[in-house]
């Protein structure tokens, strides 16, 4: 399995293929379209990520001792972002997620692409992923 850094580099290289911000935006939308189906029973307020302009749901679950996520959003750009974050940080040991260097994500250079409100939302998604990593690493 690829490391967190390798996965971030994968998305960075894909985004760098596009010169135009509009094409990068479309790439995020494509990630949303290709997202795994979200189990409707988890569409609850308790799984919503606070601090996002759109509604974003992030549901942790353990599979073979790895922390995985179901995710969804009612806005395509947020759904694309949460899909990428779950691809990078999901299916890992909770301890690895809790200790991850989230600053590496800045190498994706999404600041130019996302509005300040959306950037805050991405930060909120990251903090929720880290929180789940901390909670589940303490349970093992």
ChimeraX commands (.cxc) that place a marker at each C-alpha (Angstrom):
marker #1 position 0.00,0.00,0.00 radius 0.5
marker #1 position 1.21,3.48,-0.83 radius 0.5
marker #1 position 2.25,5.79,1.99 radius 0.5
marker #1 position 0.32,8.97,2.78 radius 0.5
marker #1 position 3.11,10.98,1.14 radius 0.5
marker #1 position 2.99,8.81,-2.00 radius 0.5
marker #1 position -0.76,9.26,-2.27 radius 0.5
marker #1 position -0.46,13.03,-1.85 radius 0.5
marker #1 position 2.21,13.05,-4.57 radius 0.5
marker #1 position -0.11,11.02,-6.83 radius 0.5
marker #1 position -2.84,13.66,-6.56 radius 0.5
marker #1 position -0.28,16.47,-6.85 radius 0.5
marker #1 position 1.08,15.00,-10.09 radius 0.5
marker #1 position -2.44,14.59,-11.48 radius 0.5
marker #1 position -3.35,18.18,-10.63 radius 0.5
marker #1 position -0.09,19.45,-12.16 radius 0.5
marker #1 position -1.15,17.96,-15.51 radius 0.5
marker #1 position -3.63,20.82,-15.80 radius 0.5
marker #1 position -2.46,24.34,-16.55 radius 0.5
marker #1 position -5.88,25.84,-16.14 radius 0.5
marker #1 position -7.64,26.19,-12.77 radius 0.5
marker #1 position -10.92,25.27,-14.46 radius 0.5
marker #1 position -9.44,21.92,-15.50 radius 0.5
marker #1 position -8.21,21.33,-11.94 radius 0.5
marker #1 position -11.70,22.14,-10.73 radius 0.5
marker #1 position -13.13,19.57,-13.17 radius 0.5
marker #1 position -10.64,17.03,-11.80 radius 0.5
marker #1 position -12.08,17.57,-8.30 radius 0.5
marker #1 position -15.58,17.17,-9.71 radius 0.5
marker #1 position -14.52,13.92,-11.39 radius 0.5
marker #1 position -13.31,12.63,-8.01 radius 0.5
marker #1 position -16.80,13.32,-6.65 radius 0.5
marker #1 position -18.44,11.46,-9.53 radius 0.5
marker #1 position -16.18,8.44,-8.96 radius 0.5
marker #1 position -16.76,8.32,-5.20 radius 0.5
marker #1 position -17.99,5.14,-3.59 radius 0.5
marker #1 position -21.72,5.10,-2.81 radius 0.5
marker #1 position -22.55,6.49,0.62 radius 0.5
marker #1 position -24.65,4.30,2.95 radius 0.5
marker #1 position -27.82,6.33,3.54 radius 0.5
marker #1 position -28.16,5.19,7.17 radius 0.5
marker #1 position -25.12,7.35,8.02 radius 0.5
marker #1 position -26.59,10.58,6.68 radius 0.5
marker #1 position -27.01,11.87,10.23 radius 0.5
marker #1 position -26.07,15.11,11.95 radius 0.5
marker #1 position -23.68,13.22,14.25 radius 0.5
marker #1 position -21.46,12.44,11.23 radius 0.5
marker #1 position -21.52,15.94,9.74 radius 0.5
marker #1 position -18.27,17.87,9.62 radius 0.5
marker #1 position -18.65,21.25,11.32 radius 0.5
marker #1 position -17.07,24.22,9.59 radius 0.5
marker #1 position -17.96,23.31,6.01 radius 0.5
marker #1 position -20.13,25.55,3.84 radius 0.5
marker #1 position -21.70,22.45,2.30 radius 0.5
marker #1 position -23.02,19.49,4.21 radius 0.5
marker #1 position -20.21,16.94,4.51 radius 0.5
marker #1 position -20.54,13.55,6.19 radius 0.5
marker #1 position -17.49,11.60,7.35 radius 0.5
marker #1 position -18.11,8.20,8.92 radius 0.5
marker #1 position -15.24,6.20,10.42 radius 0.5
marker #1 position -15.22,2.41,10.56 radius 0.5
marker #1 position -12.61,-0.24,11.27 radius 0.5
marker #1 position -11.91,-2.98,8.76 radius 0.5
marker #1 position -9.08,-5.45,9.40 radius 0.5
marker #1 position -7.64,-3.13,12.08 radius 0.5
marker #1 position -7.48,-0.25,9.59 radius 0.5
marker #1 position -9.41,3.01,9.91 radius 0.5
marker #1 position -11.60,3.55,6.85 radius 0.5
marker #1 position -14.18,6.20,5.96 radius 0.5
marker #1 position -17.51,6.56,4.26 radius 0.5
marker #1 position -17.90,10.11,2.98 radius 0.5
marker #1 position -20.32,12.29,1.08 radius 0.5
marker #1 position -21.33,15.89,0.52 radius 0.5
marker #1 position -24.29,17.70,-0.99 radius 0.5
marker #1 position -21.87,19.86,-3.02 radius 0.5
marker #1 position -19.73,18.29,-5.73 radius 0.5
marker #1 position -16.54,20.25,-5.03 radius 0.5
marker #1 position -16.68,19.33,-1.32 radius 0.5
marker #1 position -17.47,15.74,-2.24 radius 0.5
marker #1 position -14.42,15.69,-4.51 radius 0.5
marker #1 position -12.21,17.02,-1.74 radius 0.5
marker #1 position -13.47,14.65,0.95 radius 0.5
marker #1 position -13.12,11.75,-1.51 radius 0.5
marker #1 position -9.47,12.67,-2.10 radius 0.5
marker #1 position -8.81,13.04,1.65 radius 0.5
marker #1 position -10.36,9.64,2.37 radius 0.5
marker #1 position -8.30,8.12,-0.44 radius 0.5
marker #1 position -5.13,9.58,1.10 radius 0.5
marker #1 position -5.82,8.90,4.77 radius 0.5
marker #1 position -8.25,5.97,4.71 radius 0.5
marker #1 position -7.45,2.27,5.13 radius 0.5
marker #1 position -4.58,2.97,7.50 radius 0.5
marker #1 position -3.58,2.20,11.04 radius 0.5
marker #1 position -5.35,4.80,13.22 radius 0.5
marker #1 position -2.03,5.68,14.84 radius 0.5
marker #1 position -0.55,6.55,11.42 radius 0.5
marker #1 position -3.47,8.90,10.76 radius 0.5
marker #1 position -3.19,10.51,14.19 radius 0.5
marker #1 position 0.53,11.20,13.66 radius 0.5
marker #1 position 0.31,12.22,9.99 radius 0.5
marker #1 position 1.83,15.50,8.85 radius 0.5
marker #1 position -1.21,17.27,7.46 radius 0.5
marker #1 position 0.98,20.12,6.18 radius 0.5
marker #1 position 2.05,17.84,3.31 radius 0.5
marker #1 position -1.38,18.44,1.83 radius 0.5
marker #1 position -0.42,22.05,1.08 radius 0.5
marker #1 position 1.76,20.66,-1.74 radius 0.5
marker #1 position -1.47,20.08,-3.68 radius 0.5
marker #1 position -1.69,23.90,-3.91 radius 0.5
marker #1 position -5.46,23.98,-3.69 radius 0.5
marker #1 position -5.35,27.43,-2.08 radius 0.5
marker #1 position -5.47,29.07,-5.51 radius 0.5
marker #1 position -8.39,26.88,-6.52 radius 0.5
marker #1 position -10.63,26.97,-3.46 radius 0.5
marker #1 position -12.42,29.93,-1.92 radius 0.5
marker #1 position -11.46,30.79,1.69 radius 0.5
marker #1 position -14.71,29.17,2.87 radius 0.5
marker #1 position -13.91,25.94,1.04 radius 0.5
marker #1 position -10.33,25.96,2.35 radius 0.5
marker #1 position -11.76,26.22,5.88 radius 0.5
marker #1 position -14.02,23.29,5.06 radius 0.5
marker #1 position -11.08,21.17,3.89 radius 0.5
marker #1 position -9.23,22.07,7.10 radius 0.5
marker #1 position -12.31,20.98,9.09 radius 0.5
marker #1 position -12.41,17.66,7.18 radius 0.5
marker #1 position -8.71,17.10,7.96 radius 0.5
marker #1 position -9.20,17.87,11.64 radius 0.5
marker #1 position -12.12,15.41,11.77 radius 0.5
marker #1 position -9.98,12.69,10.12 radius 0.5
marker #1 position -7.19,13.38,12.63 radius 0.5
marker #1 position -9.70,13.33,15.50 radius 0.5
marker #1 position -10.98,9.91,14.39 radius 0.5
marker #1 position -7.36,8.73,14.09 radius 0.5
marker #1 position -6.72,9.82,17.68 radius 0.5
marker #1 position -9.91,8.23,19.01 radius 0.5
marker #1 position -9.34,4.89,17.32 radius 0.5
marker #1 position -5.59,4.73,18.08 radius 0.5
marker #1 position -6.44,5.04,21.79 radius 0.5
marker #1 position -8.83,2.10,21.54 radius 0.5
marker #1 position -6.13,-0.30,20.30 radius 0.5
marker link #1:1,2 radius 0.2
marker link #1:2,3 radius 0.2
marker link #1:3,4 radius 0.2
marker link #1:4,5 radius 0.2
marker link #1:5,6 radius 0.2
marker link #1:6,7 radius 0.2
marker link #1:7,8 radius 0.2
marker link #1:8,9 radius 0.2
marker link #1:9,10 radius 0.2
marker link #1:10,11 radius 0.2
marker link #1:11,12 radius 0.2
marker link #1:12,13 radius 0.2
marker link #1:13,14 radius 0.2
marker link #1:14,15 radius 0.2
marker link #1:15,16 radius 0.2
marker link #1:16,17 radius 0.2
marker link #1:17,18 radius 0.2
marker link #1:18,19 radius 0.2
marker link #1:19,20 radius 0.2
marker link #1:20,21 radius 0.2
marker link #1:21,22 radius 0.2
marker link #1:22,23 radius 0.2
marker link #1:23,24 radius 0.2
marker link #1:24,25 radius 0.2
marker link #1:25,26 radius 0.2
marker link #1:26,27 radius 0.2
marker link #1:27,28 radius 0.2
marker link #1:28,29 radius 0.2
marker link #1:29,30 radius 0.2
marker link #1:30,31 radius 0.2
marker link #1:31,32 radius 0.2
marker link #1:32,33 radius 0.2
marker link #1:33,34 radius 0.2
marker link #1:34,35 radius 0.2
marker link #1:35,36 radius 0.2
marker link #1:36,37 radius 0.2
marker link #1:37,38 radius 0.2
marker link #1:38,39 radius 0.2
marker link #1:39,40 radius 0.2
marker link #1:40,41 radius 0.2
marker link #1:41,42 radius 0.2
marker link #1:42,43 radius 0.2
marker link #1:43,44 radius 0.2
marker link #1:44,45 radius 0.2
marker link #1:45,46 radius 0.2
marker link #1:46,47 radius 0.2
marker link #1:47,48 radius 0.2
marker link #1:48,49 radius 0.2
marker link #1:49,50 radius 0.2
marker link #1:50,51 radius 0.2
marker link #1:51,52 radius 0.2
marker link #1:52,53 radius 0.2
marker link #1:53,54 radius 0.2
marker link #1:54,55 radius 0.2
marker link #1:55,56 radius 0.2
marker link #1:56,57 radius 0.2
marker link #1:57,58 radius 0.2
marker link #1:58,59 radius 0.2
marker link #1:59,60 radius 0.2
marker link #1:60,61 radius 0.2
marker link #1:61,62 radius 0.2
marker link #1:62,63 radius 0.2
marker link #1:63,64 radius 0.2
marker link #1:64,65 radius 0.2
marker link #1:65,66 radius 0.2
marker link #1:66,67 radius 0.2
marker link #1:67,68 radius 0.2
marker link #1:68,69 radius 0.2
marker link #1:69,70 radius 0.2
marker link #1:70,71 radius 0.2
marker link #1:71,72 radius 0.2
marker link #1:72,73 radius 0.2
marker link #1:73,74 radius 0.2
marker link #1:74,75 radius 0.2
marker link #1:75,76 radius 0.2
marker link #1:76,77 radius 0.2
marker link #1:77,78 radius 0.2
marker link #1:78,79 radius 0.2
marker link #1:79,80 radius 0.2
marker link #1:80,81 radius 0.2
marker link #1:81,82 radius 0.2
marker link #1:82,83 radius 0.2
marker link #1:83,84 radius 0.2
marker link #1:84,85 radius 0.2
marker link #1:85,86 radius 0.2
marker link #1:86,87 radius 0.2
marker link #1:87,88 radius 0.2
marker link #1:88,89 radius 0.2
marker link #1:89,90 radius 0.2
marker link #1:90,91 radius 0.2
marker link #1:91,92 radius 0.2
marker link #1:92,93 radius 0.2
marker link #1:93,94 radius 0.2
marker link #1:94,95 radius 0.2
marker link #1:95,96 radius 0.2
marker link #1:96,97 radius 0.2
marker link #1:97,98 radius 0.2
marker link #1:98,99 radius 0.2
marker link #1:99,100 radius 0.2
marker link #1:100,101 radius 0.2
marker link #1:101,102 radius 0.2
marker link #1:102,103 radius 0.2
marker link #1:103,104 radius 0.2
marker link #1:104,105 radius 0.2
marker link #1:105,106 radius 0.2
marker link #1:106,107 radius 0.2
marker link #1:107,108 radius 0.2
marker link #1:108,109 radius 0.2
marker link #1:109,110 radius 0.2
marker link #1:110,111 radius 0.2
marker link #1:111,112 radius 0.2
marker link #1:112,113 radius 0.2
marker link #1:113,114 radius 0.2
marker link #1:114,115 radius 0.2
marker link #1:115,116 radius 0.2
marker link #1:116,117 radius 0.2
marker link #1:117,118 radius 0.2
marker link #1:118,119 radius 0.2
marker link #1:119,120 radius 0.2
marker link #1:120,121 radius 0.2
marker link #1:121,122 radius 0.2
marker link #1:122,123 radius 0.2
marker link #1:123,124 radius 0.2
marker link #1:124,125 radius 0.2
marker link #1:125,126 radius 0.2
marker link #1:126,127 radius 0.2
marker link #1:127,128 radius 0.2
marker link #1:128,129 radius 0.2
marker link #1:129,130 radius 0.2
marker link #1:130,131 radius 0.2
marker link #1:131,132 radius 0.2
marker link #1:132,133 radius 0.2
marker link #1:133,134 radius 0.2
marker link #1:134,135 radius 0.2
marker link #1:135,136 radius 0.2
marker link #1:136,137 radius 0.2
marker link #1:137,138 radius 0.2
marker link #1:138,139 radius 0.2
marker link #1:139,140 radius 0.2
view
